[in-house]
Amino acid sequence: MPKTIFRMGELFCGPGGIACGAHFAHSNDGEYSISHAWASDFDLDTCKTYAENICDGDSSSVYCEDVRNLKIEKLGKIDAFAYGFPCNSFSNVGEHEGLDNEQFGQLYKYGIDVLNLYHPQWFFAENVSGLKSAGDGSHFKTILRDMEEAGYVLVPHMYKFELYGVPQTRHRIIIVGIRKDLDEKGIKFRVPSPKPYAACDISAGTALADIPDDAPNNEIRKLQDKVRLRLSYIKPGQNIWQAENLPPELMIKTRTRISQIYRKLDPDKPSYTVTAAGGGGTFMYHWSSEQRELTNRERARIQTFPDDYEFFGNYSSVRKQIGMAVPPVGARIIFEAVLNTFAGIKYPSVEACIE
């Protein structure tokens, strides 16, 4: 048994990408690991997915309610904390209002409340790459300042998950914070180097191969004949704007030419970013002659969820859950760096950078 198990709490837990990565993480000597303490999210389907996969179906420690109404003081003592605070106001897709967004911009502060109340030894915070530029960069500085004032030494870094063995170009800012008194004792986190993963096969073809017949969430959604015909003109790796000889009646009219519209995966390259929502043409498309969308299981594969990880809810709900999650493989690598830091084990590292 590990000698030190960090009990971790989560806000905005999603379907459990972070928790799944934490579950499989351990220090190189096997002495340090992470266990679930409590988690919270506002979406019922998401909480069911989390409870079924992370808590063996026991939902008693998964609080399904708006964080604004959550009684944080009753959640319980924790050693570690993780939260992917909502990215809606920081994403480059949309208004990019940052902290000025009345609905989402200030939700990160509930994580600050957790830090100030429970003083966990370390934390993991995740958000989109657009976080660094919201409010001309001032909003990111405000968030970092609040985290530092809660008593933590911060290591923010832009993780490019495709460099860490994840078959997807997914770039996210992750902030690891070590409590100041522990940092002063020499527990100093460093960003894990991607070099050990340079030889990983991150092609979409490999990622989507050999999905078991009984894997959950693997239903193929039927498309309209017009959509299938449109897809037939698009080659692997291309989007609708790159299709050759596309008949005028199959063209679409949009104000902006978003690169992911009716874009097929290239089996020889990593997937583009799995997203949580979007209208026609944004569902991600297979390169095969079937002319079809990806199934939710295929999206989950690209996000590195295990094949037995079952998502609950209707098709759109499951798509949203998968798209919003942190890839478990990426989370595990970062958690193992944290655990090795506490274990005093050196590991390959790089300088932190958010560019």
Contacts in CASP RR format, 6 or more apart in sequence:
PFRMAT RR
TARGET T0000
AUTHOR 0000-0000-0000
METHOD contacts of the structure
MODEL  1
MPKTIFRMGELFCGPGGIACGAHFAHSNDGEYSISHAWASDFDLDTCKTY
AENICDGDSSSVYCEDVRNLKIEKLGKIDAFAYGFPCNSFSNVGEHEGLD
NEQFGQLYKYGIDVLNLYHPQWFFAENVSGLKSAGDGSHFKTILRDMEEA
GYVLVPHMYKFELYGVPQTRHRIIIVGIRKDLDEKGIKFRVPSPKPYAAC
DISAGTALADIPDDAPNNEIRKLQDKVRLRLSYIKPGQNIWQAENLPPEL
MIKTRTRISQIYRKLDPDKPSYTVTAAGGGGTFMYHWSSEQRELTNRERA
RIQTFPDDYEFFGNYSSVRKQIGMAVPPVGARIIFEAVLNTFAGIKYPSV
EACIE
2 26 0 8 1.000
2 27 0 8 1.000
2 30 0 8 1.000
2 31 0 8 1.000
2 32 0 8 1.000
2 33 0 8 1.000
3 31 0 8 1.000
3 32 0 8 1.000
4 31 0 8 1.000
4 32 0 8 1.000
4 33 0 8 1.000
4 342 0 8 1.000
5 32 0 8 1.000
5 33 0 8 1.000
5 34 0 8 1.000
5 35 0 8 1.000
6 32 0 8 1.000
6 33 0 8 1.000
6 34 0 8 1.000
6 35 0 8 1.000
6 79 0 8 1.000
6 80 0 8 1.000
6 121 0 8 1.000
6 122 0 8 1.000
6 339 0 8 1.000
7 34 0 8 1.000
7 35 0 8 1.000
7 36 0 8 1.000
7 37 0 8 1.000
7 77 0 8 1.000
7 78 0 8 1.000
7 79 0 8 1.000
7 80 0 8 1.000
8 19 0 8 1.000
8 22 0 8 1.000
8 34 0 8 1.000
8 35 0 8 1.000
8 36 0 8 1.000
8 37 0 8 1.000
8 78 0 8 1.000
8 79 0 8 1.000
8 80 0 8 1.000
8 81 0 8 1.000
8 82 0 8 1.000
9 36 0 8 1.000
9 37 0 8 1.000
9 38 0 8 1.000
9 39 0 8 1.000
9 75 0 8 1.000
9 78 0 8 1.000
9 80 0 8 1.000
9 81 0 8 1.000
9 82 0 8 1.000
9 114 0 8 1.000
9 120 0 8 1.000
10 18 0 8 1.000
10 19 0 8 1.000
10 38 0 8 1.000
10 39 0 8 1.000
10 40 0 8 1.000
10 81 0 8 1.000
10 82 0 8 1.000
10 83 0 8 1.000
11 39 0 8 1.000
11 40 0 8 1.000
11 67 0 8 1.000
11 70 0 8 1.000
11 81 0 8 1.000
11 83 0 8 1.000
11 84 0 8 1.000
11 85 0 8 1.000
11 110 0 8 1.000
11 111 0 8 1.000
11 114 0 8 1.000
12 40 0 8 1.000
12 41 0 8 1.000
12 67 0 8 1.000
12 83 0 8 1.000
12 84 0 8 1.000
12 85 0 8 1.000
12 86 0 8 1.000
12 107 0 8 1.000
13 19 0 8 1.000
13 39 0 8 1.000
13 40 0 8 1.000
13 41 0 8 1.000
13 46 0 8 1.000
13 47 0 8 1.000
13 50 0 8 1.000
13 62 0 8 1.000
13 82 0 8 1.000
13 83 0 8 1.000
14 41 0 8 1.000
14 43 0 8 1.000
14 46 0 8 1.000
14 49 0 8 1.000
14 50 0 8 1.000
14 321 0 8 1.000
14 324 0 8 1.000
14 325 0 8 1.000
15 46 0 8 1.000
15 49 0 8 1.000
15 50 0 8 1.000
15 53 0 8 1.000
15 311 0 8 1.000
15 321 0 8 1.000
15 322 0 8 1.000
15 324 0 8 1.000
15 325 0 8 1.000
16 39 0 8 1.000
16 49 0 8 1.000
16 50 0 8 1.000
16 53 0 8 1.000
16 54 0 8 1.000
16 325 0 8 1.000
16 328 0 8 1.000
17 303 0 8 1.000
17 305 0 8 1.000
17 325 0 8 1.000
17 326 0 8 1.000
17 327 0 8 1.000
17 328 0 8 1.000
17 331 0 8 1.000
18 82 0 8 1.000
18 84 0 8 1.000
18 124 0 8 1.000
18 126 0 8 1.000
18 325 0 8 1.000
18 326 0 8 1.000
18 328 0 8 1.000
18 331 0 8 1.000
19 36 0 8 1.000
19 39 0 8 1.000
19 50 0 8 1.000
19 54 0 8 1.000
19 82 0 8 1.000
20 53 0 8 1.000
20 54 0 8 1.000
20 305 0 8 1.000
20 306 0 8 1.000
20 309 0 8 1.000
20 328 0 8 1.000
20 331 0 8 1.000
21 328 0 8 1.000
21 329 0 8 1.000
21 330 0 8 1.000
21 331 0 8 1.000
21 332 0 8 1.000
21 335 0 8 1.000
22 34 0 8 1.000
22 36 0 8 1.000
22 82 0 8 1.000
22 331 0 8 1.000
22 332 0 8 1.000
22 335 0 8 1.000
23 34 0 8 1.000
23 36 0 8 1.000
23 54 0 8 1.000
24 328 0 8 1.000
24 332 0 8 1.000
25 33 0 8 1.000
25 34 0 8 1.000
25 331 0 8 1.000
25 332 0 8 1.000
25 335 0 8 1.000
25 336 0 8 1.000
25 339 0 8 1.000
26 32 0 8 1.000
26 33 0 8 1.000
26 336 0 8 1.000
26 339 0 8 1.000
27 33 0 8 1.000
27 336 0 8 1.000
27 339 0 8 1.000
27 340 0 8 1.000
27 342 0 8 1.000
27 343 0 8 1.000
27 345 0 8 1.000
28 336 0 8 1.000
28 340 0 8 1.000
28 343 0 8 1.000
28 345 0 8 1.000
28 347 0 8 1.000
29 343 0 8 1.000
29 345 0 8 1.000
30 343 0 8 1.000
31 343 0 8 1.000
32 339 0 8 1.000
32 340 0 8 1.000
32 342 0 8 1.000
32 343 0 8 1.000
33 339 0 8 1.000
34 80 0 8 1.000
34 335 0 8 1.000
34 339 0 8 1.000
36 54 0 8 1.000
36 55 0 8 1.000
36 61 0 8 1.000
37 61 0 8 1.000
37 76 0 8 1.000
37 77 0 8 1.000
37 78 0 8 1.000
37 79 0 8 1.000
38 61 0 8 1.000
38 62 0 8 1.000
38 63 0 8 1.000
38 75 0 8 1.000
38 76 0 8 1.000
38 78 0 8 1.000
39 50 0 8 1.000
39 54 0 8 1.000
39 61 0 8 1.000
39 62 0 8 1.000
39 63 0 8 1.000
40 62 0 8 1.000
40 63 0 8 1.000
40 64 0 8 1.000
40 65 0 8 1.000
40 67 0 8 1.000
40 70 0 8 1.000
40 75 0 8 1.000
41 47 0 8 1.000
41 50 0 8 1.000
41 62 0 8 1.000
41 64 0 8 1.000
42 64 0 8 1.000
42 65 0 8 1.000
42 66 0 8 1.000
42 67 0 8 1.000
43 64 0 8 1.000
43 317 0 8 1.000
43 321 0 8 1.000
44 64 0 8 1.000
45 311 0 8 1.000
45 312 0 8 1.000
45 313 0 8 1.000
45 314 0 8 1.000
45 317 0 8 1.000
45 318 0 8 1.000
45 321 0 8 1.000
46 317 0 8 1.000
46 321 0 8 1.000
47 59 0 8 1.000
47 62 0 8 1.000
47 63 0 8 1.000
47 64 0 8 1.000
48 59 0 8 1.000
48 312 0 8 1.000
48 313 0 8 1.000
49 310 0 8 1.000
49 311 0 8 1.000
49 312 0 8 1.000
49 313 0 8 1.000
49 321 0 8 1.000
50 62 0 8 1.000
51 57 0 8 1.000
51 58 0 8 1.000
51 59 0 8 1.000
51 62 0 8 1.000
52 310 0 8 1.000
52 312 0 8 1.000
53 309 0 8 1.000
53 310 0 8 1.000
55 61 0 8 1.000
55 62 0 8 1.000
63 70 0 8 1.000
63 75 0 8 1.000
67 107 0 8 1.000
67 110 0 8 1.000
68 110 0 8 1.000
70 110 0 8 1.000
72 110 0 8 1.000
72 113 0 8 1.000
72 114 0 8 1.000
72 117 0 8 1.000
73 117 0 8 1.000
75 114 0 8 1.000
75 118 0 8 1.000
76 118 0 8 1.000
77 118 0 8 1.000
78 114 0 8 1.000
78 118 0 8 1.000
78 120 0 8 1.000
79 120 0 8 1.000
79 121 0 8 1.000
80 120 0 8 1.000
80 121 0 8 1.000
80 122 0 8 1.000
80 123 0 8 1.000
80 124 0 8 1.000
81 111 0 8 1.000
81 114 0 8 1.000
81 115 0 8 1.000
81 118 0 8 1.000
81 120 0 8 1.000
81 122 0 8 1.000
81 123 0 8 1.000
81 124 0 8 1.000
82 123 0 8 1.000
82 124 0 8 1.000
82 125 0 8 1.000
82 126 0 8 1.000
83 111 0 8 1.000
83 114 0 8 1.000
83 123 0 8 1.000
83 124 0 8 1.000
83 125 0 8 1.000
83 126 0 8 1.000
84 125 0 8 1.000
84 126 0 8 1.000
84 127 0 8 1.000
84 326 0 8 1.000
85 107 0 8 1.000
85 108 0 8 1.000
85 110 0 8 1.000
85 111 0 8 1.000
85 125 0 8 1.000
85 126 0 8 1.000
85 127 0 8 1.000
86 104 0 8 1.000
86 105 0 8 1.000
86 107 0 8 1.000
87 127 0 8 1.000
87 128 0 8 1.000
87 131 0 8 1.000
88 101 0 8 1.000
88 103 0 8 1.000
88 104 0 8 1.000
88 105 0 8 1.000
89 95 0 8 1.000
89 96 0 8 1.000
89 97 0 8 1.000
89 98 0 8 1.000
89 99 0 8 1.000
89 100 0 8 1.000
89 101 0 8 1.000
89 103 0 8 1.000
89 104 0 8 1.000
89 105 0 8 1.000
89 134 0 8 1.000
90 96 0 8 1.000
90 98 0 8 1.000
90 105 0 8 1.000
90 127 0 8 1.000
90 128 0 8 1.000
90 130 0 8 1.000
90 131 0 8 1.000
90 134 0 8 1.000
90 139 0 8 1.000
91 128 0 8 1.000
91 130 0 8 1.000
92 128 0 8 1.000
92 129 0 8 1.000
92 130 0 8 1.000
92 133 0 8 1.000
95 101 0 8 1.000
96 130 0 8 1.000
96 133 0 8 1.000
96 134 0 8 1.000
97 105 0 8 1.000
97 134 0 8 1.000
98 104 0 8 1.000
98 105 0 8 1.000
98 134 0 8 1.000
98 135 0 8 1.000
98 139 0 8 1.000
99 105 0 8 1.000
99 106 0 8 1.000
99 134 0 8 1.000
99 135 0 8 1.000
99 139 0 8 1.000
99 142 0 8 1.000
99 143 0 8 1.000
100 135 0 8 1.000
108 125 0 8 1.000
108 143 0 8 1.000
108 146 0 8 1.000
109 146 0 8 1.000
111 125 0 8 1.000
112 146 0 8 1.000
112 147 0 8 1.000
112 150 0 8 1.000
114 120 0 8 1.000
115 123 0 8 1.000
115 147 0 8 1.000
115 150 0 8 1.000
115 151 0 8 1.000
115 152 0 8 1.000
116 150 0 8 1.000
119 151 0 8 1.000
119 179 0 8 1.000
120 179 0 8 1.000
121 178 0 8 1.000
121 179 0 8 1.000
121 182 0 8 1.000
121 342 0 8 1.000
122 152 0 8 1.000
122 176 0 8 1.000
122 177 0 8 1.000
122 178 0 8 1.000
122 179 0 8 1.000
122 182 0 8 1.000
122 189 0 8 1.000
122 338 0 8 1.000
122 342 0 8 1.000
123 147 0 8 1.000
123 152 0 8 1.000
123 175 0 8 1.000
123 176 0 8 1.000
123 177 0 8 1.000
124 174 0 8 1.000
124 175 0 8 1.000
124 176 0 8 1.000
124 177 0 8 1.000
124 331 0 8 1.000
124 334 0 8 1.000
124 335 0 8 1.000
124 338 0 8 1.000
125 147 0 8 1.000
125 174 0 8 1.000
125 175 0 8 1.000
125 177 0 8 1.000
126 172 0 8 1.000
126 173 0 8 1.000
126 174 0 8 1.000
126 175 0 8 1.000
126 326 0 8 1.000
127 172 0 8 1.000
127 173 0 8 1.000
128 172 0 8 1.000
128 173 0 8 1.000
129 158 0 8 1.000
129 171 0 8 1.000
129 172 0 8 1.000
129 173 0 8 1.000
130 173 0 8 1.000
131 139 0 8 1.000
131 140 0 8 1.000
131 143 0 8 1.000
131 173 0 8 1.000
132 140 0 8 1.000
132 158 0 8 1.000
132 173 0 8 1.000
132 354 0 8 1.000
133 140 0 8 1.000
134 140 0 8 1.000
144 154 0 8 1.000
144 156 0 8 1.000
144 175 0 8 1.000
147 154 0 8 1.000
147 175 0 8 1.000
147 177 0 8 1.000
148 154 0 8 1.000
151 179 0 8 1.000
151 180 0 8 1.000
152 177 0 8 1.000
152 178 0 8 1.000
152 179 0 8 1.000
152 180 0 8 1.000
153 177 0 8 1.000
153 178 0 8 1.000
153 179 0 8 1.000
153 180 0 8 1.000
153 183 0 8 1.000
153 188 0 8 1.000
154 175 0 8 1.000
154 176 0 8 1.000
154 177 0 8 1.000
155 175 0 8 1.000
155 176 0 8 1.000
155 177 0 8 1.000
155 178 0 8 1.000
155 189 0 8 1.000
155 190 0 8 1.000
155 191 0 8 1.000
155 352 0 8 1.000
156 173 0 8 1.000
156 174 0 8 1.000
156 175 0 8 1.000
156 352 0 8 1.000
156 354 0 8 1.000
157 173 0 8 1.000
157 174 0 8 1.000
157 175 0 8 1.000
157 176 0 8 1.000
157 191 0 8 1.000
157 352 0 8 1.000
157 353 0 8 1.000
157 354 0 8 1.000
158 171 0 8 1.000
158 172 0 8 1.000
158 173 0 8 1.000
158 353 0 8 1.000
158 354 0 8 1.000
158 355 0 8 1.000
159 171 0 8 1.000
159 172 0 8 1.000
159 173 0 8 1.000
159 174 0 8 1.000
159 330 0 8 1.000
159 334 0 8 1.000
160 169 0 8 1.000
160 170 0 8 1.000
160 171 0 8 1.000
160 194 0 8 1.000
161 168 0 8 1.000
161 169 0 8 1.000
161 170 0 8 1.000
161 171 0 8 1.000
161 172 0 8 1.000
161 327 0 8 1.000
161 329 0 8 1.000
161 330 0 8 1.000
162 168 0 8 1.000
162 169 0 8 1.000
162 170 0 8 1.000
162 202 0 8 1.000
162 270 0 8 1.000
163 194 0 8 1.000
163 197 0 8 1.000
163 198 0 8 1.000
164 192 0 8 1.000
164 194 0 8 1.000
164 197 0 8 1.000
164 329 0 8 1.000
164 330 0 8 1.000
164 333 0 8 1.000
165 197 0 8 1.000
165 200 0 8 1.000
165 202 0 8 1.000
165 329 0 8 1.000
165 330 0 8 1.000
166 202 0 8 1.000
166 270 0 8 1.000
166 303 0 8 1.000
166 304 0 8 1.000
166 327 0 8 1.000
166 329 0 8 1.000
166 330 0 8 1.000
167 202 0 8 1.000
167 203 0 8 1.000
167 204 0 8 1.000
167 206 0 8 1.000
167 207 0 8 1.000
167 270 0 8 1.000
167 271 0 8 1.000
167 301 0 8 1.000
167 302 0 8 1.000
167 304 0 8 1.000
168 202 0 8 1.000
168 270 0 8 1.000
168 271 0 8 1.000
168 272 0 8 1.000
168 273 0 8 1.000
168 274 0 8 1.000
168 302 0 8 1.000
168 303 0 8 1.000
168 327 0 8 1.000
169 270 0 8 1.000
169 271 0 8 1.000
169 272 0 8 1.000
169 273 0 8 1.000
170 273 0 8 1.000
170 274 0 8 1.000
170 327 0 8 1.000
172 326 0 8 1.000
173 354 0 8 1.000
174 334 0 8 1.000
176 189 0 8 1.000
176 334 0 8 1.000
176 338 0 8 1.000
177 189 0 8 1.000
178 187 0 8 1.000
178 188 0 8 1.000
178 189 0 8 1.000
178 341 0 8 1.000
187 341 0 8 1.000
187 342 0 8 1.000
188 341 0 8 1.000
189 337 0 8 1.000
189 338 0 8 1.000
189 341 0 8 1.000
190 337 0 8 1.000
190 341 0 8 1.000
190 347 0 8 1.000
190 349 0 8 1.000
190 350 0 8 1.000
190 352 0 8 1.000
191 337 0 8 1.000
191 349 0 8 1.000
191 350 0 8 1.000
191 351 0 8 1.000
191 352 0 8 1.000
192 333 0 8 1.000
192 334 0 8 1.000
192 336 0 8 1.000
192 337 0 8 1.000
192 347 0 8 1.000
192 348 0 8 1.000
192 349 0 8 1.000
192 350 0 8 1.000
193 347 0 8 1.000
193 348 0 8 1.000
193 349 0 8 1.000
193 350 0 8 1.000
194 350 0 8 1.000
195 348 0 8 1.000
196 348 0 8 1.000
197 333 0 8 1.000
202 270 0 8 1.000
203 267 0 8 1.000
203 268 0 8 1.000
203 269 0 8 1.000
203 270 0 8 1.000
204 265 0 8 1.000
204 266 0 8 1.000
204 267 0 8 1.000
204 268 0 8 1.000
204 269 0 8 1.000
204 270 0 8 1.000
204 271 0 8 1.000
204 287 0 8 1.000
204 302 0 8 1.000
205 265 0 8 1.000
205 267 0 8 1.000
205 268 0 8 1.000
207 270 0 8 1.000
207 271 0 8 1.000
207 301 0 8 1.000
207 302 0 8 1.000
208 265 0 8 1.000
208 267 0 8 1.000
208 286 0 8 1.000
208 294 0 8 1.000
208 298 0 8 1.000
208 301 0 8 1.000
208 302 0 8 1.000
211 218 0 8 1.000
211 297 0 8 1.000
211 298 0 8 1.000
211 301 0 8 1.000
211 307 0 8 1.000
212 307 0 8 1.000
215 297 0 8 1.000
215 307 0 8 1.000
215 308 0 8 1.000
216 297 0 8 1.000
216 308 0 8 1.000
216 310 0 8 1.000
216 311 0 8 1.000
217 295 0 8 1.000
217 296 0 8 1.000
217 297 0 8 1.000
217 300 0 8 1.000
217 310 0 8 1.000
217 311 0 8 1.000
217 318 0 8 1.000
218 295 0 8 1.000
218 296 0 8 1.000
218 297 0 8 1.000
218 298 0 8 1.000
219 295 0 8 1.000
219 296 0 8 1.000
219 315 0 8 1.000
220 292 0 8 1.000
220 293 0 8 1.000
220 295 0 8 1.000
221 283 0 8 1.000
221 292 0 8 1.000
221 293 0 8 1.000
221 295 0 8 1.000
221 315 0 8 1.000
223 231 0 8 1.000
223 291 0 8 1.000
223 292 0 8 1.000
223 293 0 8 1.000
226 250 0 8 1.000
227 281 0 8 1.000
228 291 0 8 1.000
228 292 0 8 1.000
229 250 0 8 1.000
229 291 0 8 1.000
230 240 0 8 1.000
230 243 0 8 1.000
230 246 0 8 1.000
230 250 0 8 1.000
230 262 0 8 1.000
231 262 0 8 1.000
231 264 0 8 1.000
231 285 0 8 1.000
231 291 0 8 1.000
231 292 0 8 1.000
232 291 0 8 1.000
233 243 0 8 1.000
233 244 0 8 1.000
233 245 0 8 1.000
233 246 0 8 1.000
233 250 0 8 1.000
234 240 0 8 1.000
234 242 0 8 1.000
234 243 0 8 1.000
234 262 0 8 1.000
234 263 0 8 1.000
234 264 0 8 1.000
234 285 0 8 1.000
235 242 0 8 1.000
235 243 0 8 1.000
235 264 0 8 1.000
236 264 0 8 1.000
236 265 0 8 1.000
236 266 0 8 1.000
236 267 0 8 1.000
236 287 0 8 1.000
237 263 0 8 1.000
237 264 0 8 1.000
237 265 0 8 1.000
237 266 0 8 1.000
237 269 0 8 1.000
237 287 0 8 1.000
238 263 0 8 1.000
238 264 0 8 1.000
239 259 0 8 1.000
239 260 0 8 1.000
239 261 0 8 1.000
239 262 0 8 1.000
239 263 0 8 1.000
239 264 0 8 1.000
240 246 0 8 1.000
240 251 0 8 1.000
240 252 0 8 1.000
240 261 0 8 1.000
240 262 0 8 1.000
240 263 0 8 1.000
240 281 0 8 1.000
241 257 0 8 1.000
241 259 0 8 1.000
241 261 0 8 1.000
243 262 0 8 1.000
252 261 0 8 1.000
252 262 0 8 1.000
254 261 0 8 1.000
258 282 0 8 1.000
259 272 0 8 1.000
260 272 0 8 1.000
260 273 0 8 1.000
260 275 0 8 1.000
260 281 0 8 1.000
260 282 0 8 1.000
260 284 0 8 1.000
261 280 0 8 1.000
261 281 0 8 1.000
261 282 0 8 1.000
262 281 0 8 1.000
262 285 0 8 1.000
263 272 0 8 1.000
263 284 0 8 1.000
263 285 0 8 1.000
264 285 0 8 1.000
264 286 0 8 1.000
264 287 0 8 1.000
265 271 0 8 1.000
265 272 0 8 1.000
265 284 0 8 1.000
265 285 0 8 1.000
265 286 0 8 1.000
265 287 0 8 1.000
265 294 0 8 1.000
266 287 0 8 1.000
267 287 0 8 1.000
271 284 0 8 1.000
271 302 0 8 1.000
272 284 0 8 1.000
274 284 0 8 1.000
274 299 0 8 1.000
274 302 0 8 1.000
274 303 0 8 1.000
274 322 0 8 1.000
274 323 0 8 1.000
275 282 0 8 1.000
275 323 0 8 1.000
276 319 0 8 1.000
276 320 0 8 1.000
276 321 0 8 1.000
276 322 0 8 1.000
276 323 0 8 1.000
276 324 0 8 1.000
277 316 0 8 1.000
277 319 0 8 1.000
277 320 0 8 1.000
283 293 0 8 1.000
283 294 0 8 1.000
283 319 0 8 1.000
284 293 0 8 1.000
284 294 0 8 1.000
284 298 0 8 1.000
284 299 0 8 1.000
285 291 0 8 1.000
285 292 0 8 1.000
285 293 0 8 1.000
285 294 0 8 1.000
286 292 0 8 1.000
286 293 0 8 1.000
286 294 0 8 1.000
286 298 0 8 1.000
294 302 0 8 1.000
296 311 0 8 1.000
296 315 0 8 1.000
296 318 0 8 1.000
296 319 0 8 1.000
296 322 0 8 1.000
297 307 0 8 1.000
299 319 0 8 1.000
299 322 0 8 1.000
299 323 0 8 1.000
300 309 0 8 1.000
300 311 0 8 1.000
300 322 0 8 1.000
301 307 0 8 1.000
303 322 0 8 1.000
303 323 0 8 1.000
303 325 0 8 1.000
303 327 0 8 1.000
303 328 0 8 1.000
304 327 0 8 1.000
304 328 0 8 1.000
304 329 0 8 1.000
304 330 0 8 1.000
305 322 0 8 1.000
305 325 0 8 1.000
305 328 0 8 1.000
306 328 0 8 1.000
311 317 0 8 1.000
311 318 0 8 1.000
311 321 0 8 1.000
311 322 0 8 1.000
312 318 0 8 1.000
337 347 0 8 1.000
337 349 0 8 1.000
340 346 0 8 1.000
340 347 0 8 1.000
END
